[in-house]
Amino acid sequence: MHWITLTEKTARGEHPIHVNLEHVSSVQAMDGEVTDVWFLAGQKDGKITVTETPEQIFAQPPRKLAS
């Protein structure tokens, strides 16, 4: 699994979230300040909004999370 850490932006503020890139179907830059990350069909949440740009997301080296 290829996990990265992103900063999710919600109405309650920003917080770190771990994302498995194997479950991501697309990444879309929105207004220059946020990026929408879409997940494959069948995943619990269909989309999250993060503060990282698509370039920052894909520049992160994937890592394994501790079990």
Contacts in CASP RR format, 6 or more apart in sequence:
PFRMAT RR
TARGET T0000
AUTHOR 0000-0000-0000
METHOD contacts of the structure
MODEL  1
MHWITLTEKTARGEHPIHVNLEHVSSVQAMDGEVTDVWFLAGQKDGKITV
TETPEQIFAQPPRKLAS
1 20 0 8 1.000
1 22 0 8 1.000
1 64 0 8 1.000
1 65 0 8 1.000
2 20 0 8 1.000
2 21 0 8 1.000
2 22 0 8 1.000
2 62 0 8 1.000
2 63 0 8 1.000
3 18 0 8 1.000
3 19 0 8 1.000
3 20 0 8 1.000
3 21 0 8 1.000
3 62 0 8 1.000
3 63 0 8 1.000
3 64 0 8 1.000
3 65 0 8 1.000
4 18 0 8 1.000
4 19 0 8 1.000
4 21 0 8 1.000
4 57 0 8 1.000
4 60 0 8 1.000
4 62 0 8 1.000
4 63 0 8 1.000
5 16 0 8 1.000
5 17 0 8 1.000
5 18 0 8 1.000
5 19 0 8 1.000
5 60 0 8 1.000
6 16 0 8 1.000
6 17 0 8 1.000
6 18 0 8 1.000
6 19 0 8 1.000
6 37 0 8 1.000
6 48 0 8 1.000
6 50 0 8 1.000
6 51 0 8 1.000
6 52 0 8 1.000
6 57 0 8 1.000
7 14 0 8 1.000
7 15 0 8 1.000
7 16 0 8 1.000
7 17 0 8 1.000
7 50 0 8 1.000
7 51 0 8 1.000
7 52 0 8 1.000
8 14 0 8 1.000
8 15 0 8 1.000
8 16 0 8 1.000
8 17 0 8 1.000
8 48 0 8 1.000
8 49 0 8 1.000
8 50 0 8 1.000
9 34 0 8 1.000
9 49 0 8 1.000
9 50 0 8 1.000
9 51 0 8 1.000
10 49 0 8 1.000
14 51 0 8 1.000
17 48 0 8 1.000
17 50 0 8 1.000
18 65 0 8 1.000
19 37 0 8 1.000
19 48 0 8 1.000
21 62 0 8 1.000
23 39 0 8 1.000
23 40 0 8 1.000
23 43 0 8 1.000
24 37 0 8 1.000
24 38 0 8 1.000
24 39 0 8 1.000
24 40 0 8 1.000
25 38 0 8 1.000
25 39 0 8 1.000
25 40 0 8 1.000
25 41 0 8 1.000
26 37 0 8 1.000
26 38 0 8 1.000
27 35 0 8 1.000
27 36 0 8 1.000
27 37 0 8 1.000
27 38 0 8 1.000
27 54 0 8 1.000
27 57 0 8 1.000
27 58 0 8 1.000
28 35 0 8 1.000
28 36 0 8 1.000
28 38 0 8 1.000
28 54 0 8 1.000
29 35 0 8 1.000
29 53 0 8 1.000
29 54 0 8 1.000
30 36 0 8 1.000
30 49 0 8 1.000
32 53 0 8 1.000
33 51 0 8 1.000
34 49 0 8 1.000
34 50 0 8 1.000
34 51 0 8 1.000
35 49 0 8 1.000
35 50 0 8 1.000
35 51 0 8 1.000
35 52 0 8 1.000
35 53 0 8 1.000
35 54 0 8 1.000
35 57 0 8 1.000
36 47 0 8 1.000
36 48 0 8 1.000
36 49 0 8 1.000
36 50 0 8 1.000
37 47 0 8 1.000
37 48 0 8 1.000
37 49 0 8 1.000
37 50 0 8 1.000
37 57 0 8 1.000
38 46 0 8 1.000
38 47 0 8 1.000
39 45 0 8 1.000
39 46 0 8 1.000
39 47 0 8 1.000
39 48 0 8 1.000
50 57 0 8 1.000
END
